[in-house]
Amino acid sequence: MTEPVTMEPDEISLAEDHAALERVVLSSGPTARVLPSAQDLEHARALLIKSLPPKGLGFAQTKDHLLKVVVPGLNFASISPNYYGFVTGGVTPAAWFADNVVSVYDQNVQVHIPDHSVATDVEHRALKLLLDLFQLDEKVWAHTTVTSGATASNVLGLACGREFVLCAAAERNGVDCKSVGEYGIVEVLRASGLKGLQVLSTLPHSSLGKAAGILGIGRANVKSICANQNPLRFDLERLEMELALPGMASIVAISCGEVNTGRFATGGIEEFQKIRALCDKYNAWLHVDGAFGIFGRILSHVSDSKEFDSIRKGCEGLELADSITADGHKLLNVPYDCGIFFSRYAKTAQDVFRNPNAAYLATSAAADTVISPNSIGIENSRRFRALPVYATLIAYGRNGYRAMLEKQIRLARRIATWIFDQPEYAVLPRVSSKDELLENTFMVVLFSANNDDLNAELVNKINSTSQIYVSGTSWDGRPACRIAISNYKVDVERDFARVMGVLQNLVK
Ligand SMILES: *Cc1c(COP(=O)(O)O)cnc(C)c1O
């Protein structure tokens, strides 16, 4: 007989460890480095426990292993204000505290059971607060849910769009509304007399293709309908031709915040209205991928200054969409994982996500406005992701989020205009004036070095300083660097100096 291992945590050292972790998370300054050193990584990899121990290590030794072996091998992507890779976001103190509560109480946000827990009500409230933050009317957005990220939200968007447009096409073809969720895509396509389903977008995020792959639409049927003179915008004539293709049903997906450039696919309400009108004319679903771009709507309340005009215009008209993706773990600065999804049609959602024959999962209360999350999203059991959302929104409010985003945009603009003046570097997409650059820069700066040799190595050279971290991408056929500013800890002057220092050193 092996001895049972005690699972009782030592409460005093737990509190000490917690305080130590809290200091790491909440310290607001730059970290010594943004990535672990090669030695730390090697050390961590070498000491990972390679086989399941028959007799467990016990709690104390496991804790020691995590703190001494695993933690030194982790990066500071979320903790450091100077990590500019992907769009990573940080974790606000309120969100961090809430996430700890989530772990301790481990609520399962599956079915709304009012007698058991307030968790589903909190999630419902958190989503309403988000609608308010984004200035979307809560009466219109009947299907709201918390997902694992923008990828999952895009899956929801295309799934709801697929359900809606194919069901409507079947009805137009004289067949009673046939649910794709119930009968499958093949049978509903046949009933609707259609050949296929396509997604029309401009430079969509890769996750949109992934969603199309998952849903039987096909990655090959995601088409970029980019204007010749500006690939970020729709060519509206071609969009109409695609929508009018006989035998095809369409979902139009607007890149509200293109991931390489941070720029927007639409430039104001009129353009959005035109796209909406085309969708109505050709029975297409209108989805918006606003993973980070939707946060531009927080800026709408800014006084009469023109500073953020172009960003506000880029997010105008989202209220006309059928479904919207947003990310929580990016600009909202809540911990991974957290995405957000809004759609107008609760019935469509239930037709897609219903659990068949699971009476035991039904919601107990009848006249109840909280829909059980398991009937409108992918998961059944899942984490109480909404608590950090709720906490951070009430802690900092509309003004707190506006101030955070303004700092992020100002830092991006500071860096972009500095790079614009450097003969060794170029900001992308190319602009003719600094004013144009200032106006169009959101919280992403895309740039390259003019010298091809330096440019080929630029991302590696920048990242090997470990002072800042940037993502590599390509633009117009050349390698390019991308700085995405998404952490609430931003300090414009301090962080500008750091970025400038790194870039100057490389061309000395
Ligand atoms: C990041 C991002 C996604 C994917 O988001 P995840 O949170 O990584 O799933 C989708 N669309 C856009 C525009 C993004 O920026």
The ligand as an SDF file (V2000), in Angstrom:
LIG
                    3D

 15 15  0  0  0  0  0  0  0  0999 V2000
   -6.4710   37.8680  -32.1580 C   0  0  0  0  0  0  0  0  0  0  0  0
   -7.5000   37.8930  -33.1860 C   0  0  0  0  0  0  0  0  0  0  0  0
   -8.3070   36.7860  -33.4520 C   0  0  0  0  0  0  0  0  0  0  0  0
   -8.1080   35.4480  -32.7580 C   0  0  0  0  0  0  0  0  0  0  0  0
   -8.2440   35.6360  -31.4080 O   0  0  0  0  0  0  0  0  0  0  0  0
   -7.8770   34.5700  -30.2900 P   0  0  0  0  0  0  0  0  0  0  0  0
   -8.2640   35.3100  -29.0860 O   0  0  0  0  0  0  0  0  0  0  0  0
   -6.4240   34.2970  -30.4170 O   0  0  0  0  0  0  0  0  0  0  0  0
   -8.7000   33.3630  -30.5130 O   0  0  0  0  0  0  0  0  0  0  0  0
   -9.2980   36.9190  -34.3870 C   0  0  0  0  0  0  0  0  0  0  0  0
   -9.4640   38.0640  -35.0520 N   0  0  0  0  0  0  0  0  0  0  0  0
   -8.6880   39.1480  -34.8590 C   0  0  0  0  0  0  0  0  0  0  0  0
   -8.9250   40.3900  -35.6500 C   0  0  0  0  0  0  0  0  0  0  0  0
   -7.6790   39.0970  -33.9050 C   0  0  0  0  0  0  0  0  0  0  0  0
   -6.9030   40.1620  -33.6970 O   0  0  0  0  0  0  0  0  0  0  0  0
  1  2  1  0
  2  3  1  0
  2 14  2  0
  3  4  1  0
  3 10  2  0
  4  5  1  0
  5  6  1  0
  6  7  2  0
  6  8  1  0
  6  9  1  0
 10 11  1  0
 11 12  2  0
 12 13  1  0
 12 14  1  0
 14 15  1  0
M  END
$$$$
